[in-house]
Amino acid sequence: GREETEKERKEREDKCSGCARGREREKKLHLLVKKEMAKAANCKEELALAKTELQQLQEALAKQGTHLQQAVEEQEEASVELEKCRRELEAYRKDNSGAKQMSEQLKEAESERVALLAEGQRLMDQKQKLEKIVAGVRAGLKE
């Protein structure tokens, strides 16, 4: 073949170097695209994890809401029960004051009964003494 001229060689080298630069750019772009795709895949995974975590948090929040609602209802029931107990206690206190009064009346009645029994015994003793005197007087009159 024929010898390549300096100009042709220069053009060929320029083309080749241009192609080489183009290939280098293409490789760099491919690497950059791969990196960006890997980043996008990582972001997708992170987004999926975040969505899962969000759903778990929402479920946990719903459970807490349910527990909180139950606690509120239990608190309301306990409050009603407490008020009922307070009313009962107040009624017992009133009854107790009545019972205290009745207890005092019973004590008075008991002491009156004891006094009456003592008076009855004194009268019986007096009656027996009088019966002995009457019997003695009758015996004296018979003689």
C-alpha positions as CSV (number, residue, x, y, z in Angstrom):
1,G,0.0,0.0,0.0
2,R,0.8,3.5,-0.2
3,E,2.4,5.4,2.5
4,E,0.3,7.6,4.7
5,T,0.9,11.3,4.4
6,E,1.6,13.4,7.4
7,K,-1.7,15.1,7.0
8,E,-3.6,11.8,6.8
9,R,-1.8,10.4,9.8
10,K,-2.6,13.6,11.7
11,E,-6.3,13.3,10.7
12,R,-6.4,9.7,11.6
13,E,-4.8,10.4,15.0
14,D,-7.2,13.2,15.6
15,K,-10.2,11.0,14.7
16,C,-8.8,8.2,16.9
17,S,-8.1,10.6,19.8
18,G,-11.6,12.0,19.3
19,C,-13.0,8.5,19.4
20,A,-10.9,7.7,22.4
21,R,-12.1,10.9,24.2
22,G,-15.7,10.0,23.2
23,R,-15.3,6.5,24.5
24,E,-13.8,7.9,27.7
25,R,-16.7,10.2,28.1
26,E,-19.1,7.4,27.3
27,K,-17.5,5.2,30.0
28,K,-17.6,8.1,32.5
29,L,-21.3,8.7,31.6
30,H,-22.0,4.9,32.0
31,L,-20.3,4.9,35.4
32,L,-22.2,8.0,36.4
33,V,-25.5,6.5,35.2
34,K,-24.7,3.3,37.2
35,K,-23.9,5.3,40.3
36,E,-27.1,7.3,39.9
37,M,-29.1,4.1,39.4
38,A,-27.6,2.6,42.5
39,K,-28.4,5.8,44.4
40,A,-32.0,5.6,43.0
41,A,-32.2,1.9,44.0
42,N,-31.0,2.8,47.5
43,C,-33.5,5.6,47.7
44,K,-36.2,3.2,46.7
45,E,-35.2,0.8,49.4
46,E,-35.0,3.6,52.0
47,L,-38.5,4.8,50.8
48,A,-39.9,1.2,51.2
49,L,-38.4,0.9,54.6
50,A,-39.7,4.4,55.6
51,K,-43.2,3.4,54.4
52,T,-43.0,0.1,56.4
53,E,-41.9,2.0,59.4
54,L,-44.6,4.6,59.0
55,Q,-47.2,1.9,58.7
56,Q,-45.9,0.3,61.9
57,L,-45.9,3.6,63.7
58,Q,-49.5,4.3,62.5
59,E,-50.5,0.9,63.8
60,A,-48.8,1.4,67.1
61,L,-50.4,4.8,67.4
62,A,-53.8,3.3,66.7
63,K,-53.2,0.7,69.4
64,Q,-52.1,3.4,71.8
65,G,-55.3,5.4,70.9
66,T,-57.4,2.3,71.6
67,H,-55.6,1.8,75.0
68,L,-55.9,5.5,75.8
69,Q,-59.7,5.4,75.0
70,Q,-60.0,2.3,77.2
71,A,-58.1,4.0,80.0
72,V,-60.4,7.1,79.7
73,E,-63.5,4.9,79.9
74,E,-62.0,3.0,82.9
75,Q,-61.2,6.4,84.5
76,E,-64.8,7.6,83.9
77,E,-66.2,4.3,85.4
78,A,-63.8,4.6,88.4
79,S,-64.9,8.2,88.9
80,V,-68.6,7.2,88.8
81,E,-67.9,4.4,91.3
82,L,-65.9,6.8,93.5
83,E,-68.8,9.2,93.6
84,K,-71.2,6.4,94.4
85,C,-68.9,5.3,97.3
86,R,-68.8,8.9,98.5
87,R,-72.6,9.1,98.6
88,E,-72.7,5.7,100.4
89,L,-70.2,6.9,102.9
90,E,-72.1,10.1,103.5
91,A,-75.3,8.0,104.0
92,Y,-73.4,5.7,106.5
93,R,-72.2,8.8,108.4
94,K,-75.8,10.0,108.6
95,D,-77.0,6.5,109.7
96,N,-74.1,6.3,112.1
97,S,-75.1,9.6,113.7
98,G,-78.6,8.1,114.0
99,A,-77.2,4.9,115.4
100,K,-75.1,6.8,117.9
101,Q,-78.2,8.6,119.1
102,M,-80.1,5.3,119.3
103,S,-77.1,3.7,121.1
104,E,-77.3,6.5,123.7
105,Q,-81.0,6.0,124.0
106,L,-80.5,2.3,124.5
107,K,-77.9,3.0,127.2
108,E,-80.3,5.3,129.0
109,A,-83.1,2.7,128.7
110,E,-80.8,0.0,130.0
111,S,-79.8,2.1,133.0
112,E,-83.5,2.9,133.6
113,R,-84.2,-0.9,133.4
114,V,-81.5,-1.6,135.9
115,A,-82.8,1.1,138.2
116,L,-86.4,-0.3,137.9
117,L,-85.1,-3.8,138.6
118,A,-83.3,-2.5,141.7
119,E,-86.5,-0.6,142.8
120,G,-88.5,-3.8,142.1
121,Q,-86.2,-5.8,144.3
122,R,-86.3,-3.2,147.1
123,L,-90.1,-3.3,146.9
124,M,-90.1,-7.2,147.0
125,D,-87.8,-7.1,150.0
126,Q,-90.1,-4.6,151.7
127,K,-93.2,-6.7,150.8
128,Q,-91.5,-9.8,152.4
129,K,-90.7,-7.8,155.5
130,L,-94.3,-6.5,155.7
131,E,-95.6,-10.1,155.2
132,K,-93.5,-11.3,158.1
133,I,-94.7,-8.4,160.3
134,V,-98.4,-9.2,159.3
135,A,-97.9,-12.9,159.9
136,G,-96.3,-12.0,163.3
137,V,-99.2,-9.6,164.1
138,R,-101.8,-12.3,163.1
139,A,-100.0,-14.9,165.2
140,G,-100.0,-12.4,168.1
141,L,-103.8,-11.7,167.7
142,K,-104.6,-15.4,167.7
143,E,-103.0,-15.9,171.0
